[in-house]
Amino acid sequence: MERRVIKDGAGSEHLYRSLRGRILDGSYALGSRLPAETALCGEFGMSRPVVREALARLRVEGLVESRQGAGSFVRGLGSERRSHHGFEPVRNLGDVRQCFDFRAALEGEAASFAAVNRTEADLIEIRDLAGAFDAATAEARMGDDADFDLHLAIARASGITFFESVIASMHHHVMVGMKLAGDLAGGDVRERLSVVRAEHHAVIDAIECGEPEAARRAMQAHIDNSRRRLFG
């Protein structure tokens, strides 16, 4: 029974953070209707009480509002938050390169703070997302969504909301870089993804061991290596 409670709690937290990230990065536009509870249950594999708990947290935060008989809708606050750190769309490879450089500095610091401030719940989420990426690697599949969510979870574990918000708002830019890396990189896919997997685990190990400088270096090395894999 205790194990089920822990899993449900982690599930609610994961769903809340996933929906919050989609609102902040514009995947769910201002005024749009969120998927129905049944759809969210199916997509995330969670029970209706867990989905309702996550939606309730979003309502308390002011990101969504419920309309009787119509469902949940994105409120203006999500749009305001995005506008504070909005980024221009990716226009060329130079923008992609700059994104990597910016991420190395930003996410290196986020990982450093995560090594100091992470909670056990943060570590559980980080391990779960790393496991999802590892599973994709084992099947020679690109686990881009799990990859981005892992980076976002590490930023969240920093305990500094600005890291999470800025990285969430860069979702489109980061995914462009990941897709280009998958499309343009040569060699064996499984071998290349195994290298990425090892880099992820170097970051996670440093965070778990509470070593901020090692976490910073590992994250910066991972993002720098990702840029080199794309641009040579």
ZIUR-V246178 format. One record per helix or strand of 2 or more residues. SS is the DSSP state (@ for helix, = for strand). FROM is the first residue (numbers start at 0). LEN is the number of residues. Records with the same first field share a line. If there is no record, write none. Layout:
BEGIN
SS = FROM-LEN + FROM-LEN
END
This chain:
BEGIN
@ = 1-23 + 36-8 + 47-14 + 75-9 + 92-25 + 119-19 + 143-14 + 160-9 + 170-14 + 188-20 + 211-20
= = 63-4 + 70-4
END
